[in-house]
Amino acid sequence: MTSISPMAPLAATINVALGGAVGAVLRYQLGRGMTRVFGPQNMVAFPWATLTVNVIGSLAMGILAGYLARLGGAGEQWRLLLGVGLLGGFTTFSSFSLELMMLIERGQPAMALAYAFISVLAGLSGLYIGLILMRIAA
């Protein structure tokens, strides 16, 4: 039986950082490009760029997760570079979608529903509290 040695922490960190930098730039450029094509008014009326990034990121995360499942532990550097880094920098919604689907596929629909509800409610609440704190501090 062969054991899979984990990546060195520095190499793993570099993979995540490089992927995250590329993902963040891709997200920014996609938003700029969509604004140029559809116009600022349309992009402000509805968060099309964020929706697009979330859907593309979720699709990419599904493809990546399926591919990495075939590789087993041999794909750890790709998981860190592309999943955690690139897609994490592009959109964290893709990670949320993957984790939610994993709960559903494990036969835990109640846990999946609770996770989705708590994630959205807690995220919005955190954002709202942050806005209130900054308005108070102003």
N, CA, C and O atoms as a MOPAC input file, in Angstrom:
PM7 MOZYME 1SCF
protein

 N      0.84200 1    -1.17300 1     0.00000 1
 C      0.00000 1     0.00000 1     0.00000 1
 C      0.89100 1     1.24100 1     0.00000 1
 O      1.76900 1     1.38900 1     0.85100 1
 N      0.65800 1     2.11300 1    -0.94700 1
 C      1.44800 1     3.33900 1    -1.01700 1
 C      0.73000 1     4.44100 1    -0.27000 1
 O     -0.49500 1     4.55400 1    -0.31200 1
 N      1.50900 1     5.24000 1     0.40600 1
 C      0.90800 1     6.37500 1     1.09700 1
 C      1.11500 1     7.62800 1     0.24900 1
 O      2.11600 1     7.76700 1    -0.45300 1
 N      0.17000 1     8.50600 1     0.33200 1
 C      0.24300 1     9.76100 1    -0.40300 1
 C      0.85200 1    10.80000 1     0.51700 1
 O      0.29400 1    11.11300 1     1.56900 1
 N      2.00100 1    11.33500 1     0.12000 1
 C      2.63800 1    12.33800 1     0.96200 1
 C      2.01300 1    13.69900 1     0.68900 1
 O      1.82700 1    14.08000 1    -0.46700 1
 N      1.69100 1    14.42300 1     1.73800 1
 C      1.10000 1    15.74500 1     1.53900 1
 C      2.12200 1    16.70800 1     0.94100 1
 O      3.33100 1    16.53900 1     1.10100 1
 N      1.61000 1    17.70900 1     0.25800 1
 C      2.49800 1    18.73800 1    -0.29500 1
 C      3.13800 1    19.50500 1     0.85300 1
 O      2.56100 1    19.64200 1     1.93200 1
 N      4.32800 1    19.99500 1     0.59800 1
 C      4.98000 1    20.84800 1     1.59000 1
 C      4.11300 1    22.08300 1     1.79800 1
 O      3.54400 1    22.60400 1     0.83900 1
 N      4.00400 1    22.55400 1     3.02900 1
 C      3.13900 1    23.71000 1     3.29300 1
 C      3.44200 1    24.93400 1     2.42700 1
 O      2.51500 1    25.62200 1     1.99800 1
 N      4.69600 1    25.21500 1     2.16600 1
 C      5.03600 1    26.37400 1     1.34300 1
 C      4.56300 1    26.18000 1    -0.09200 1
 O      4.01000 1    27.10200 1    -0.69200 1
 N      4.77400 1    24.99500 1    -0.64600 1
 C      4.32400 1    24.71300 1    -2.01200 1
 C      2.80200 1    24.79200 1    -2.10300 1
 O      2.26400 1    25.32100 1    -3.07600 1
 N      2.11900 1    24.27600 1    -1.10600 1
 C      0.65600 1    24.33100 1    -1.08400 1
 C      0.18400 1    25.78500 1    -1.02500 1
 O     -0.74700 1    26.16800 1    -1.73300 1
 N      0.81500 1    26.57500 1    -0.19500 1
 C      0.45800 1    27.99300 1    -0.05800 1
 C      0.69000 1    28.74700 1    -1.35600 1
 O     -0.12300 1    29.58400 1    -1.74700 1
 N      1.79300 1    28.45300 1    -2.02200 1
 C      2.09600 1    29.11200 1    -3.29800 1
 C      1.05200 1    28.73400 1    -4.35100 1
 O      0.60600 1    29.58600 1    -5.11900 1
 N      0.66400 1    27.45900 1    -4.38500 1
 C     -0.38000 1    27.02800 1    -5.32000 1
 C     -1.67400 1    27.80200 1    -5.08900 1
 O     -2.28600 1    28.29100 1    -6.03800 1
 N     -2.08600 1    27.91100 1    -3.83600 1
 C     -3.31900 1    28.62800 1    -3.51500 1
 C     -3.19300 1    30.10700 1    -3.87500 1
 O     -4.11500 1    30.69000 1    -4.44500 1
 N     -2.06000 1    30.70800 1    -3.54600 1
 C     -1.85600 1    32.13400 1    -3.82300 1
 C     -1.85900 1    32.42700 1    -5.32400 1
 O     -2.50500 1    33.37300 1    -5.77300 1
 N     -1.15100 1    31.62800 1    -6.08200 1
 C     -1.10900 1    31.84000 1    -7.53400 1
 C     -2.48700 1    31.66000 1    -8.16000 1
 O     -2.92600 1    32.47900 1    -8.96700 1
 N     -3.16100 1    30.58200 1    -7.78000 1
 C     -4.50400 1    30.34400 1    -8.30500 1
 C     -5.46700 1    31.44800 1    -7.90100 1
 O     -6.27900 1    31.89700 1    -8.71000 1
 N     -5.37600 1    31.88500 1    -6.64900 1
 C     -6.25700 1    32.94700 1    -6.16300 1
 C     -6.04200 1    34.25600 1    -6.89400 1
 O     -6.99800 1    34.96600 1    -7.20500 1
 N     -4.78800 1    34.57600 1    -7.17000 1
 C     -4.48300 1    35.81400 1    -7.90000 1
 C     -5.09100 1    35.76900 1    -9.29700 1
 O     -5.70200 1    36.73900 1    -9.74400 1
 N     -4.92600 1    34.65500 1    -9.97800 1
 C     -5.48100 1    34.51800 1   -11.33100 1
 C     -7.00900 1    34.56200 1   -11.28200 1
 O     -7.63600 1    35.22000 1   -12.11200 1
 N     -7.60500 1    33.87300 1   -10.32400 1
 C     -9.06800 1    33.86200 1   -10.20300 1
 C     -9.64100 1    35.24200 1    -9.93900 1
 O    -10.65700 1    35.62100 1   -10.52300 1
 N     -8.99000 1    35.99400 1    -9.06000 1
 C     -9.46700 1    37.34300 1    -8.75300 1
 C     -9.38800 1    38.25300 1    -9.97300 1
 O    -10.29900 1    39.03900 1   -10.23000 1
 N     -8.30100 1    38.14400 1   -10.71700 1
 C     -8.14300 1    38.95300 1   -11.92900 1
 C     -9.19600 1    38.55300 1   -12.96600 1
 O     -9.77700 1    39.41900 1   -13.62000 1
 N     -9.44400 1    37.25900 1   -13.12100 1
 C    -10.46900 1    36.80400 1   -14.06700 1
 C    -11.85100 1    37.34600 1   -13.70100 1
 O    -12.61500 1    37.76600 1   -14.57100 1
 N    -12.15900 1    37.33200 1   -12.41100 1
 C    -13.45600 1    37.84800 1   -11.96600 1
 C    -13.57500 1    39.33200 1   -12.30300 1
 O    -14.59200 1    39.77200 1   -12.83900 1
 N    -12.54600 1    40.09200 1   -11.99000 1
 C    -12.54000 1    41.52200 1   -12.24900 1
 C    -12.68900 1    41.79900 1   -13.74300 1
 O    -13.49500 1    42.63900 1   -14.14300 1
 N    -11.92300 1    41.10000 1   -14.56000 1
 C    -11.96700 1    41.33600 1   -15.99900 1
 C    -13.29600 1    40.90200 1   -16.61000 1
 O    -13.77400 1    41.53600 1   -17.55000 1
 N    -13.89000 1    39.84600 1   -16.10100 1
 C    -15.20600 1    39.43600 1   -16.59000 1
 C    -16.23700 1    40.52900 1   -16.30500 1
 O    -17.04800 1    40.86500 1   -17.16900 1
 N    -16.20200 1    41.07400 1   -15.10600 1
 C    -17.11500 1    42.16900 1   -14.76100 1
 C    -16.90300 1    43.38900 1   -15.63500 1
 O    -17.86800 1    44.01000 1   -16.08100 1
 N    -15.65800 1    43.73500 1   -15.88100 1
 C    -15.35600 1    44.87500 1   -16.76400 1
 C    -15.85000 1    44.62300 1   -18.17400 1
 O    -16.44800 1    45.49600 1   -18.80300 1
 N    -15.59400 1    43.42000 1   -18.66300 1
 C    -16.01300 1    43.07600 1   -20.01900 1
 C    -17.52500 1    43.09800 1   -20.17200 1
 O    -18.04600 1    43.60100 1   -21.16800 1
 N    -18.22000 1    42.55800 1   -19.19600 1
 C    -19.68600 1    42.55300 1   -19.25900 1
 C    -20.23500 1    43.97400 1   -19.18900 1
 O    -21.21600 1    44.29400 1   -19.86100 1
 N    -19.61500 1    44.82000 1   -18.38700 1
 C    -20.05600 1    46.21300 1   -18.29600 1
 C    -19.85000 1    46.91900 1   -19.63000 1
 O    -20.69100 1    47.70900 1   -20.05900 1
 N    -18.73900 1    46.63400 1   -20.27700 1
 C    -18.46300 1    47.23000 1   -21.58400 1
 C    -19.48600 1    46.75500 1   -22.63000 1
 O    -19.95000 1    47.55200 1   -23.44600 1
 N    -19.83200 1    45.47900 1   -22.60700 1
 C    -20.75400 1    44.91200 1   -23.60100 1
 C    -22.20300 1    45.32800 1   -23.33800 1
 O    -22.90900 1    45.74500 1   -24.25600 1
 N    -22.64000 1    45.21300 1   -22.08800 1
 C    -24.05800 1    45.43700 1   -21.76800 1
 C    -24.36200 1    46.83300 1   -21.24400 1
 O    -25.52800 1    47.21700 1   -21.15100 1
 N    -23.33700 1    47.59200 1   -20.90500 1
 C    -23.52600 1    48.94900 1   -20.42100 1
 C    -23.68100 1    49.01500 1   -18.91500 1
 O    -24.23100 1    48.10100 1   -18.30000 1
 N    -23.19700 1    50.09300 1   -18.32100 1
 C    -23.24600 1    50.24400 1   -16.86200 1
 C    -24.66500 1    50.20800 1   -16.29100 1
 O    -24.88400 1    49.64900 1   -15.21600 1
 N    -25.61600 1    50.79000 1   -16.99100 1
 C    -26.99300 1    50.82800 1   -16.47900 1
 C    -27.55100 1    49.42400 1   -16.28500 1
 O    -28.16300 1    49.13600 1   -15.25600 1
 N    -27.34600 1    48.55300 1   -17.26400 1
 C    -27.83500 1    47.17800 1   -17.16400 1
 C    -27.10700 1    46.38900 1   -16.08700 1
 O    -27.69800 1    45.52900 1   -15.43400 1
 N    -25.83600 1    46.67800 1   -15.90500 1
 C    -25.05200 1    45.94000 1   -14.91300 1
 C    -25.37300 1    46.37900 1   -13.49000 1
 O    -25.19900 1    45.61000 1   -12.54500 1
 N    -25.83800 1    47.60900 1   -13.33800 1
 C    -26.21900 1    48.09900 1   -12.00800 1
 C    -27.63800 1    47.66300 1   -11.65800 1
 O    -27.95400 1    47.46500 1   -10.48500 1
 N    -28.48500 1    47.51400 1   -12.65800 1
 C    -29.88400 1    47.15100 1   -12.42800 1
 C    -30.02300 1    45.75800 1   -11.82100 1
 O    -30.94700 1    45.50800 1   -11.04700 1
 N    -29.11900 1    44.85900 1   -12.16400 1
 C    -29.12800 1    43.49300 1   -11.63500 1
 C    -27.67700 1    43.01800 1   -11.60100 1
 O    -26.91500 1    43.32900 1   -12.51700 1
 N    -27.27400 1    42.26900 1   -10.56700 1
 C    -25.86600 1    41.85500 1   -10.46400 1
 C    -25.50200 1    40.72400 1   -11.43800 1
 O    -25.18600 1    39.61000 1   -11.02200 1
 N    -25.55300 1    41.03100 1   -12.73300 1
 C    -25.29900 1    40.02800 1   -13.76600 1
 C    -23.89700 1    39.44500 1   -13.68700 1
 O    -23.71400 1    38.24100 1   -13.86500 1
 N    -22.91800 1    40.28100 1   -13.42600 1
 C    -21.53100 1    39.79100 1   -13.39400 1
 C    -21.33600 1    38.78200 1   -12.26300 1
 O    -20.70900 1    37.74000 1   -12.45300 1
 N    -21.87300 1    39.09700 1   -11.09500 1
 C    -21.74100 1    38.17500 1    -9.96200 1
 C    -22.47900 1    36.87500 1   -10.24100 1
 O    -21.95800 1    35.79400 1    -9.96500 1
 N    -23.67400 1    36.96900 1   -10.77900 1
 C    -24.42500 1    35.77000 1   -11.13000 1
 C    -23.64400 1    34.92800 1   -12.13600 1
 O    -23.54000 1    33.71100 1   -11.98300 1
 N    -23.10500 1    35.56500 1   -13.14800 1
 C    -22.34000 1    34.85700 1   -14.17800 1
 C    -21.11900 1    34.17500 1   -13.57600 1
 O    -20.84200 1    33.01300 1   -13.87200 1
 N    -20.38900 1    34.89800 1   -12.73200 1
 C    -19.20500 1    34.33500 1   -12.08500 1
 C    -19.60500 1    33.13900 1   -11.22000 1
 O    -18.92600 1    32.11300 1   -11.23500 1
 N    -20.68600 1    33.26100 1   -10.47700 1
 C    -21.10800 1    32.17200 1    -9.60000 1
 C    -21.50200 1    30.92900 1   -10.38800 1
 O    -21.16400 1    29.81500 1    -9.98700 1
 N    -22.20700 1    31.10200 1   -11.49800 1
 C    -22.62000 1    29.95300 1   -12.30000 1
 C    -21.41000 1    29.30900 1   -12.97800 1
 O    -21.26200 1    28.08700 1   -12.95300 1
 N    -20.54600 1    30.12500 1   -13.58200 1
 C    -19.34800 1    29.59200 1   -14.23200 1
 C    -18.46000 1    28.89000 1   -13.19300 1
 O    -17.95600 1    27.79300 1   -13.43400 1
 N    -18.28200 1    29.52800 1   -12.05700 1
 C    -17.45200 1    28.93600 1   -11.00500 1
 C    -18.01400 1    27.63200 1   -10.48500 1
 O    -17.26300 1    26.69200 1   -10.22600 1
 N    -19.32800 1    27.56100 1   -10.32600 1
 C    -19.95200 1    26.32100 1    -9.85700 1
 C    -19.81300 1    25.21400 1   -10.89300 1
 O    -19.53600 1    24.06700 1   -10.53900 1
 N    -20.00300 1    25.54300 1   -12.16800 1
 C    -19.81800 1    24.55900 1   -13.23400 1
 C    -18.36400 1    24.06100 1   -13.24000 1
 O    -18.11100 1    22.85800 1   -13.30700 1
 N    -17.42500 1    24.99400 1   -13.17000 1
 C    -16.01300 1    24.62000 1   -13.16400 1
 C    -15.66500 1    23.76900 1   -11.93800 1
 O    -14.88000 1    22.82700 1   -12.04500 1
 N    -16.24700 1    24.09700 1   -10.76700 1
 C    -15.97900 1    23.32100 1    -9.55700 1
 C    -16.51500 1    21.89900 1    -9.70800 1
 O    -15.88300 1    20.94400 1    -9.25600 1
 N    -17.67500 1    21.75700 1   -10.34000 1
 C    -18.22800 1    20.42500 1   -10.56900 1
 C    -17.33500 1    19.59500 1   -11.47300 1
 O    -17.07600 1    18.42400 1   -11.19700 1
 N    -16.86500 1    20.20300 1   -12.55500 1
 C    -15.96100 1    19.50700 1   -13.48300 1
 C    -14.66900 1    19.12800 1   -12.76700 1
 O    -14.19300 1    18.00000 1   -12.89300 1
 N    -14.10000 1    20.07400 1   -12.01300 1
 C    -12.85100 1    19.82600 1   -11.29800 1
 C    -13.02700 1    18.73500 1   -10.24600 1
 O    -12.18900 1    17.84000 1   -10.13900 1
 N    -14.10200 1    18.80000 1    -9.47100 1
 C    -14.32200 1    17.80400 1    -8.41800 1
 C    -14.49300 1    16.41300 1    -9.02200 1
 O    -13.97000 1    15.43500 1    -8.49000 1
 N    -15.21900 1    16.32500 1   -10.12400 1
 C    -15.38200 1    15.03300 1   -10.78700 1
 C    -14.06800 1    14.48800 1   -11.30200 1
 O    -13.79200 1    13.29600 1   -11.17400 1
 N    -13.25900 1    15.34900 1   -11.88100 1
 C    -11.95500 1    14.93800 1   -12.40100 1
 C    -11.02200 1    14.51900 1   -11.26700 1
 O    -10.35800 1    13.48700 1   -11.35600 1
 N    -10.97200 1    15.31200 1   -10.21000 1
 C    -10.07500 1    15.00300 1    -9.09600 1
 C    -10.48700 1    13.73800 1    -8.36200 1
 O     -9.64200 1    13.03900 1    -7.80200 1
 N    -11.78900 1    13.43800 1    -8.36100 1
 C    -12.24900 1    12.20300 1    -7.72700 1
 C    -11.63600 1    10.98800 1    -8.42700 1
 O    -11.36400 1     9.97300 1    -7.78600 1
 N    -11.42400 1    11.08900 1    -9.72500 1
 C    -10.78500 1    10.00000 1   -10.48300 1
 C     -9.31300 1     9.84700 1   -10.12600 1
 O     -8.77300 1     8.74100 1   -10.14200 1
 N     -8.66400 1    10.97300 1    -9.80000 1
 C     -7.23400 1    10.93800 1    -9.49800 1
 C     -6.93000 1    10.49900 1    -8.07300 1
 O     -5.83300 1    10.02200 1    -7.78300 1
 N     -7.89200 1    10.66100 1    -7.19700 1
 C     -7.62700 1    10.38400 1    -5.79100 1
 C     -6.70300 1    11.44000 1    -5.21800 1
 O     -6.79600 1    12.60800 1    -5.59400 1
 N     -5.81600 1    11.05500 1    -4.31800 1
 C     -4.89800 1    11.99000 1    -3.68500 1
 C     -3.83400 1    12.53300 1    -4.61800 1
 O     -3.15700 1    13.50400 1    -4.28000 1
 N     -3.67100 1    11.92600 1    -5.78600 1
 C     -2.65300 1    12.38000 1    -6.72800 1
 C     -2.96200 1    13.76400 1    -7.28400 1
 O     -2.07700 1    14.39900 1    -7.85700 1
 N     -4.16400 1    14.24000 1    -7.13500 1
 C     -4.53900 1    15.53600 1    -7.67000 1
 C     -4.53300 1    16.66500 1    -6.65800 1
 O     -5.13000 1    17.71400 1    -6.90000 1
 N     -3.86700 1    16.46700 1    -5.52700 1
 C     -3.89300 1    17.47100 1    -4.45800 1
 C     -3.37500 1    18.82500 1    -4.91400 1
 O     -3.97400 1    19.84900 1    -4.58600 1
 N     -2.27300 1    18.85700 1    -5.66500 1
 C     -1.74300 1    20.15200 1    -6.10400 1
 C     -2.72600 1    20.85200 1    -7.03500 1
 O     -2.81600 1    22.08000 1    -7.01700 1
 N     -3.46700 1    20.09500 1    -7.85300 1
 C     -4.47600 1    20.68500 1    -8.74500 1
 C     -5.67800 1    21.18400 1    -7.95200 1
 O     -6.26000 1    22.21700 1    -8.28300 1
 N     -6.04600 1    20.45000 1    -6.90600 1
 C     -7.15400 1    20.88300 1    -6.04100 1
 C     -6.81800 1    22.22200 1    -5.39900 1
 O     -7.65000 1    23.12800 1    -5.34900 1
 N     -5.58300 1    22.33300 1    -4.90800 1
 C     -5.16700 1    23.57700 1    -4.25700 1
 C     -5.05400 1    24.72100 1    -5.25700 1
 O     -5.54100 1    25.82100 1    -4.99600 1
 N     -4.41800 1    24.47300 1    -6.39500 1
 C     -4.21400 1    25.51800 1    -7.39100 1
 C     -5.53600 1    25.95800 1    -8.02200 1
 O     -5.82800 1    27.15200 1    -8.09100 1
 N     -6.33100 1    24.99600 1    -8.48100 1
 C     -7.54200 1    25.32400 1    -9.23400 1
 C     -8.79000 1    25.45500 1    -8.36400 1
 O     -9.56400 1    26.39700 1    -8.53800 1
 N     -8.99600 1    24.53000 1    -7.43700 1
 C    -10.20800 1    24.56000 1    -6.61200 1
 C    -10.15700 1    25.62700 1    -5.53000 1
 O    -10.98800 1    26.53500 1    -5.49700 1
 N     -9.17700 1    25.50800 1    -4.64900 1
 C     -9.05600 1    26.46100 1    -3.54300 1
 C     -8.58800 1    27.82500 1    -4.04200 1
 O     -9.14300 1    28.85500 1    -3.66100 1
 N     -7.56800 1    27.82800 1    -4.89400 1
 C     -6.98900 1    29.08500 1    -5.36400 1
 C     -7.79500 1    29.76300 1    -6.44600 1
 O     -8.46700 1    30.76100 1    -6.18700 1
 N     -7.73700 1    29.22700 1    -7.67200 1
 C     -8.36500 1    29.89300 1    -8.81800 1
 C     -9.87100 1    30.08000 1    -8.62400 1
 O    -10.37500 1    31.19700 1    -8.73900 1
 N    -10.58700 1    29.00300 1    -8.33300 1
 C    -12.03300 1    29.14700 1    -8.17200 1
 C    -12.39200 1    29.87200 1    -6.88000 1
 O    -13.41700 1    30.55000 1    -6.81200 1
 N    -11.55400 1    29.73300 1    -5.85800 1
 C    -11.77500 1    30.49500 1    -4.62900 1
 C    -11.60800 1    31.98700 1    -4.85600 1
 O    -12.35300 1    32.79200 1    -4.29700 1
 N    -10.63500 1    32.35800 1    -5.67400 1
 C    -10.43800 1    33.76500 1    -6.01500 1
 C    -11.47900 1    34.26600 1    -6.99800 1
 O    -11.85700 1    35.43800 1    -6.98200 1
 N    -11.93200 1    33.37300 1    -7.84500 1
 C    -12.95000 1    33.72400 1    -8.85100 1
 C    -14.31000 1    33.85400 1    -8.17800 1
 O    -15.03400 1    34.81900 1    -8.42000 1
 N    -14.65800 1    32.89100 1    -7.33900 1
 C    -15.92100 1    32.92200 1    -6.61200 1
 C    -15.91300 1    31.91500 1    -5.47800 1
 O    -15.58100 1    30.74900 1    -5.69600 1
 N    -16.26800 1    32.33100 1    -4.28500 1
 C    -16.40400 1    31.37300 1    -3.19000 1
 C    -17.73000 1    30.63300 1    -3.26900 1
 O    -17.93700 1    29.64200 1    -2.56800 1
 N    -18.60900 1    31.10500 1    -4.10400 1
 C    -19.89900 1    30.43800 1    -4.27400 1
 C    -19.70900 1    29.03300 1    -4.81300 1
 O    -20.50500 1    28.14200 1    -4.51400 1
 N    -18.66000 1    28.82000 1    -5.61000 1
 C    -18.41700 1    27.48700 1    -6.16100 1
 C    -18.10600 1    26.48800 1    -5.04300 1
 O    -18.54100 1    25.33800 1    -5.10900 1
 N    -17.36500 1    26.90800 1    -4.02400 1
 C    -17.08700 1    26.03000 1    -2.88700 1
 C    -18.36000 1    25.74400 1    -2.10800 1
 O    -18.60700 1    24.60700 1    -1.70900 1
 N    -19.15500 1    26.75800 1    -1.89600 1
 C    -20.44400 1    26.58300 1    -1.22600 1
 C    -21.30700 1    25.58400 1    -1.98500 1
 O    -21.91100 1    24.69800 1    -1.38000 1
 N    -21.37000 1    25.72200 1    -3.30700 1
 C    -22.17300 1    24.81500 1    -4.13000 1
 C    -21.67800 1    23.37900 1    -4.02000 1
 O    -22.48000 1    22.45300 1    -3.90400 1
 N    -20.35100 1    23.18800 1    -4.05400 1
 C    -19.77400 1    21.85500 1    -3.93800 1
 C    -20.11500 1    21.23500 1    -2.58900 1
 O    -20.55000 1    20.08500 1    -2.52900 1
 N    -19.92500 1    21.97500 1    -1.52200 1
 C    -20.19600 1    21.44900 1    -0.18900 1
 C    -21.67600 1    21.12800 1    -0.00900 1
 O    -22.02600 1    20.12200 1     0.60800 1
 N    -22.53700 1    21.97300 1    -0.54100 1
 C    -23.97500 1    21.73700 1    -0.46200 1
 C    -24.34800 1    20.46100 1    -1.21300 1
 O    -25.11500 1    19.64200 1    -0.70600 1
 N    -23.80400 1    20.29100 1    -2.42400 1
 C    -24.09200 1    19.09700 1    -3.21700 1
 C    -23.55000 1    17.84200 1    -2.54900 1
 O    -24.17700 1    16.78400 1    -2.61600 1
 N    -22.39500 1    17.94800 1    -1.90700 1
 C    -21.84100 1    16.78800 1    -1.19500 1
 C    -22.78000 1    16.34100 1    -0.08000 1
 O    -22.97000 1    15.14100 1     0.11700 1
 N    -23.36700 1    17.27800 1     0.64700 1
 C    -24.33000 1    16.93100 1     1.68600 1
 C    -25.55600 1    16.24300 1     1.08600 1
 O    -26.05600 1    15.26200 1     1.63600 1
 N    -26.03400 1    16.76100 1    -0.03600 1
 C    -27.19600 1    16.16400 1    -0.70000 1
 C    -26.86500 1    14.75400 1    -1.17500 1
 O    -27.64400 1    13.82500 1    -0.96300 1
 N    -25.71300 1    14.59500 1    -1.81600 1
 C    -25.32400 1    13.27900 1    -2.33400 1
 C    -25.04100 1    12.26900 1    -1.22400 1
 O    -25.14900 1    11.06300 1    -1.44700 1
 N    -24.68700 1    12.73800 1    -0.05500 1
 C    -24.47200 1    11.85100 1     1.09400 1
 C    -25.78700 1    11.46000 1     1.76200 1
 O    -25.79800 1    10.74100 1     2.76100 1
 N    -26.88100 1    11.93600 1     1.20500 1
 C    -28.18400 1    11.60300 1     1.78000 1
 C    -28.51400 1    12.40000 1     3.02500 1
 O    -29.20000 1    11.90700 1     3.92100 1
 N    -28.02700 1    13.63400 1     3.08400 1
 C    -28.27800 1    14.50200 1     4.22900 1
 C    -29.03300 1    15.76000 1     3.78200 1
 O    -28.51600 1    16.86900 1     3.91800 1
 N    -30.25500 1    15.59600 1     3.25000 1
 C    -30.97000 1    16.76100 1     2.72700 1
 C    -31.30800 1    17.79600 1     3.79500 1
 O    -31.29800 1    18.99300 1     3.50900 1
 N    -31.60100 1    17.37000 1     5.00200 1
 C    -31.91200 1    18.32500 1     6.07100 1
 C    -30.67700 1    19.14900 1     6.42700 1
 O    -30.76300 1    20.35600 1     6.65100 1
 N    -29.53600 1    18.47800 1     6.47500 1
 C    -28.28600 1    19.18800 1     6.76300 1
 C    -27.96300 1    20.15700 1     5.62500 1
 O    -27.50400 1    21.27300 1     5.86900 1
 N    -28.20200 1    19.73100 1     4.38400 1
 C    -27.94900 1    20.59200 1     3.22000 1
 C    -28.83900 1    21.83000 1     3.27800 1
 O    -28.37500 1    22.94600 1     3.04600 1
 N    -30.10500 1    21.63200 1     3.58600 1
 C    -31.03200 1    22.76000 1     3.67900 1
 C    -30.61900 1    23.70800 1     4.80300 1
 O    -30.65400 1    24.92800 1     4.63800 1
 N    -30.23300 1    23.14900 1     5.93200 1
 C    -29.79000 1    23.98400 1     7.05400 1
 C    -28.53300 1    24.75900 1     6.67200 1
 O    -28.41700 1    25.94800 1     6.97100 1
 N    -27.58800 1    24.08200 1     6.00900 1
 C    -26.34700 1    24.73600 1     5.58500 1
 C    -26.62800 1    25.88100 1     4.61700 1
 O    -26.05800 1    26.96500 1     4.74500 1
 N    -27.50500 1    25.63800 1     3.65300 1
 C    -27.84200 1    26.68200 1     2.67700 1
 C    -28.51600 1    27.86200 1     3.37100 1
 O    -28.15300 1    29.01500 1     3.13900 1
 N    -29.48700 1    27.57100 1     4.21200 1
 C    -30.22800 1    28.63000 1     4.89500 1
 C    -29.31400 1    29.43200 1     5.81700 1
 O    -29.31800 1    30.66300 1     5.79100 1
 N    -28.53600 1    28.73000 1     6.62500 1
 C    -27.64400 1    29.41200 1     7.57300 1
 C    -26.58300 1    30.21300 1     6.82400 1
 O    -26.26400 1    31.33400 1     7.21800 1
 N    -26.03700 1    29.65300 1     5.75600 1
 C    -24.99500 1    30.35900 1     4.99400 1
 C    -25.51000 1    31.66800 1     4.42600 1
 O    -24.85900 1    32.70600 1     4.54700 1
 N    -26.68400 1    31.61500 1     3.80600 1
 C    -27.23600 1    32.83000 1     3.20700 1
 C    -27.63700 1    33.82300 1     4.29500 1
 O    -27.30300 1    35.00500 1     4.21000 1
 N    -28.34200 1    33.35600 1     5.30300 1
 C    -28.79400 1    34.24600 1     6.37700 1
 C    -27.60800 1    34.83300 1     7.14600 1
 O    -27.57300 1    36.03600 1     7.40700 1
 N    -26.64300 1    33.99500 1     7.50400 1
 C    -25.48200 1    34.49000 1     8.26500 1
 C    -24.62800 1    35.42700 1     7.40900 1
 O    -24.11600 1    36.43000 1     7.90700 1
 N    -24.47500 1    35.10300 1     6.13600 1
 C    -23.70000 1    35.97200 1     5.25800 1
 C    -24.33700 1    37.34000 1     5.11300 1
 O    -23.66300 1    38.36400 1     5.21900 1
 N    -25.64200 1    37.35200 1     4.86900 1
 C    -26.35000 1    38.63700 1     4.75100 1
 C    -26.34200 1    39.39100 1     6.07200 1
 O    -26.18800 1    40.61200 1     6.09600 1
 N    -26.50700 1    38.66100 1     7.17000 1
 C    -26.49200 1    39.30400 1     8.48700 1
 C    -25.13000 1    39.91300 1     8.78600 1
 O    -25.03700 1    41.04100 1     9.27100 1
 N    -24.07100 1    39.15700 1     8.49200 1
 C    -22.72500 1    39.67200 1     8.70600 1
 C    -22.47200 1    40.92800 1     7.89100 1
 O    -21.90700 1    41.90100 1     8.39000 1
 N    -22.89300 1    40.89900 1     6.63900 1
 C    -22.73100 1    42.07000 1     5.77400 1
 C    -23.49900 1    43.26600 1     6.34200 1
 O    -22.96900 1    44.37600 1     6.40100 1
 N    -24.73200 1    43.04000 1     6.75300 1
 C    -25.57000 1    44.10500 1     7.28200 1
 C    -24.97300 1    44.68700 1     8.56400 1
 O    -24.92700 1    45.90400 1     8.74200 1
 N    -24.52000 1    43.80600 1     9.45100 1
 C    -23.90100 1    44.27200 1    10.70800 1
 C    -22.64500 1    45.08700 1    10.39300 1
 O    -22.41100 1    46.12800 1    11.00700 1
 N    -21.84100 1    44.61700 1     9.44100 1
 C    -20.64800 1    45.35700 1     9.04400 1
 C    -20.98500 1    46.74100 1     8.52200 1
 O    -20.31800 1    47.72000 1     8.85900 1
 N    -22.02600 1    46.82200 1     7.69500 1
 C    -22.46200 1    48.13700 1     7.18300 1
 C    -22.91200 1    49.05300 1     8.31800 1
 O    -22.55800 1    50.23200 1     8.36200 1
 N    -23.69100 1    48.49300 1     9.22600 1
 C    -24.17800 1    49.28900 1    10.36500 1
 C    -22.99900 1    49.79100 1    11.20400 1
 O    -22.96700 1    50.95900 1    11.59200 1
 N    -22.03800 1    48.91600 1    11.48300 1
 C    -20.87000 1    49.31700 1    12.28600 1
 C    -20.09800 1    50.43600 1    11.60700 1
 O    -19.64900 1    51.37400 1    12.26500 1
 N    -19.94400 1    50.34100 1    10.29800 1
 C    -19.20400 1    51.37700 1     9.58400 1
 C    -20.00600 1    52.68800 1     9.51900 1
 O    -19.42600 1    53.77400 1     9.53500 1
 N    -21.30500 1    52.58500 1     9.44800 1
 C    -22.12400 1    53.81400 1     9.44400 1
 C    -22.09500 1    54.48300 1    10.81600 1
 O    -22.09600 1    55.71000 1    10.91200 1
 N    -22.06900 1    53.68500 1    11.86400 1
 C    -21.99000 1    54.22800 1    13.22300 1
 C    -20.62900 1    54.91300 1    13.41600 1
 O    -20.53900 1    55.98600 1    14.01300 1
 N    -19.58500 1    54.27400 1    12.90300 1
 C    -18.22600 1    54.78800 1    13.07300 1
 C    -17.97700 1    56.05600 1    12.23900 1
 O    -17.03900 1    56.80600 1    12.51100 1
 N    -18.80900 1    56.28600 1    11.23600 1
 C    -18.57300 1    57.44200 1    10.35000 1
 C    -18.94900 1    58.75100 1    10.99200 1
 O    -18.80800 1    59.80600 1    10.37300 1

